[in-house]
């Protein structure tokens, strides 16, 4: 096992730990939706790290292309959760700008799988 695998696994584990803690906080106080959004974002980062590790281990360009296509899903979840976290926790930003970011990223995700 290489040191890159160890570092990526530790990073993903740290993200999952943060997600678990924030999920527990949300379970205790259902009104704290920002904690749930943070947990979803942390899980997305952990999945993203796992897919990046798989990208580093691919042996063919076809495998690389397939994984690169699928890595857009956790990236979409991460961007949407960041936008939601900023709106919910920080109460900052314009609502139309948040929806524009989500719409453009969703369009990008759809085009990624269609083309």
C-alpha positions, 0 to 999 in steps of 0.5 A: 500500500502506497503512502498516497492511498493512506493519505487519501483514506485518512482524509476520507475517514476524517470527512466521514467522521465530521459528517457523522458528528454533524448528522448527530447534531442534526438528529438532536435538533431537527431545526439545525438544517445547516448541520445536515447540509454540512454532513451531506457535503462532508460525505460528498468530499469523502466519496470524491476522495475515493473516486480520485483514488480510483482515478489514480489507480486506473489502468486504461483510458476507458476506466479513467473516462468512466470514473471521470464522468461519475466524479461529477455527481459528488462534485454536484452534491458538494457545490449544492451543499456549499451553496445551501450551507452559506444560505442556511448557516451564514444567511449570506448571499442572494437567493437568485445567485444561489439558484443560478449556481445550482442551475448551472451546475445541474445543467453541467451535470446533465450535459456531462452524461448526455454528451 
